[in-house]
Amino acid sequence: MSVTINQPKNKKQQLLDTALALFVNQGIYATSTASIAKTAGVATGTLFHHFPSKDALVLELYKNIKQEFALQIAPFELDATQLEQQAKVIWQQAIDWALANAEQQQFCLLVMQYQPLSANTKAQIFADEFGFLKEIMLFGQQHQLIANYPIELMLESAHGQFLTSSQFFINNTELAQDAKYREAAFNLFWQSFTR
């Protein structure tokens, strides 16, 4: 499959954009640093000037995507009487982001299976960018609106449900705006955490 890259403002961003397209089209393991550099139109040395290894490139790309994603979620003051509705707004914003950024979302799915990045590294990035989710869960538990399950398990489950639901909608774009399906996806998520 041919990959076309628009010329970004700088070489580092050009390498990140090229790597994203190649990783999604070929897989992370199957994409070499040489192919990234060649497709980006830069020397391999330029790639290694910005990223000491392919793993460093994958890590930076993953962090950048998660940061961009987290910025799209509107923060608000938690309200025990509106917690379900607030969670629904966050859920729908997240699904909308995934639909608008399918390539980035696909890359995030690939990273979950990429062994050179440890589970601890991935979990730390998630915690750094999405710490507000833990706050929501703890708030819900304090107000007896969310089951008193271990937070780490709940966060992992929530992440898995989001990845599964977003991939479903990416693969079934005709259902992505169907209110029945969107409501069902949220309800499956929410009901797994409530009493």
VENVEN-V410997 format. One record per backbone hydrogen bond with DSSP energy under -1.0 kcal/mol. NH is the residue of the N-H (numbers start at 1). CO is the residue of the C=O. If there is no record, write none. Layout:
[[NH & CO] [NH & CO]]
This chain:
[[14 & 10] [15 & 11] [16 & 12] [17 & 13] [18 & 14] [19 & 15] [20 & 16] [21 & 17] [22 & 18] [23 & 19] [24 & 20] [25 & 21] [26 & 22] [27 & 23] [36 & 32] [37 & 33] [38 & 34] [39 & 35] [40 & 36] [42 & 37] [47 & 43] [48 & 44] [49 & 45] [50 & 46] [51 & 47] [57 & 53] [58 & 54] [59 & 55] [60 & 56] [61 & 57] [62 & 58] [63 & 59] [64 & 60] [65 & 61] [66 & 62] [67 & 63] [68 & 64] [69 & 65] [70 & 66] [71 & 67] [72 & 69] [73 & 70] [82 & 79] [86 & 82] [87 & 83] [88 & 84] [89 & 85] [90 & 86] [91 & 87] [92 & 88] [93 & 89] [94 & 90] [95 & 91] [96 & 92] [97 & 93] [98 & 94] [99 & 95] [100 & 96] [101 & 97] [105 & 101] [106 & 102] [107 & 103] [108 & 104] [109 & 105] [110 & 106] [111 & 107] [112 & 108] [113 & 110] [114 & 111] [117 & 114] [122 & 118] [123 & 119] [124 & 120] [125 & 121] [126 & 122] [127 & 123] [128 & 124] [129 & 125] [130 & 126] [133 & 130] [135 & 131] [136 & 132] [137 & 133] [138 & 134] [139 & 135] [140 & 136] [141 & 137] [142 & 138] [143 & 139] [144 & 141] [145 & 140] [146 & 140] [147 & 193] [149 & 147] [154 & 150] [155 & 151] [156 & 152] [157 & 153] [158 & 154] [159 & 155] [160 & 156] [161 & 157] [162 & 158] [163 & 159] [164 & 160] [165 & 161] [166 & 162] [167 & 163] [168 & 164] [169 & 165] [170 & 166] [171 & 167] [172 & 168] [175 & 172] [178 & 175] [182 & 178] [183 & 179] [184 & 180] [185 & 181] [186 & 182] [187 & 183] [188 & 184] [189 & 185] [190 & 186] [191 & 187] [193 & 190] [194 & 190]]
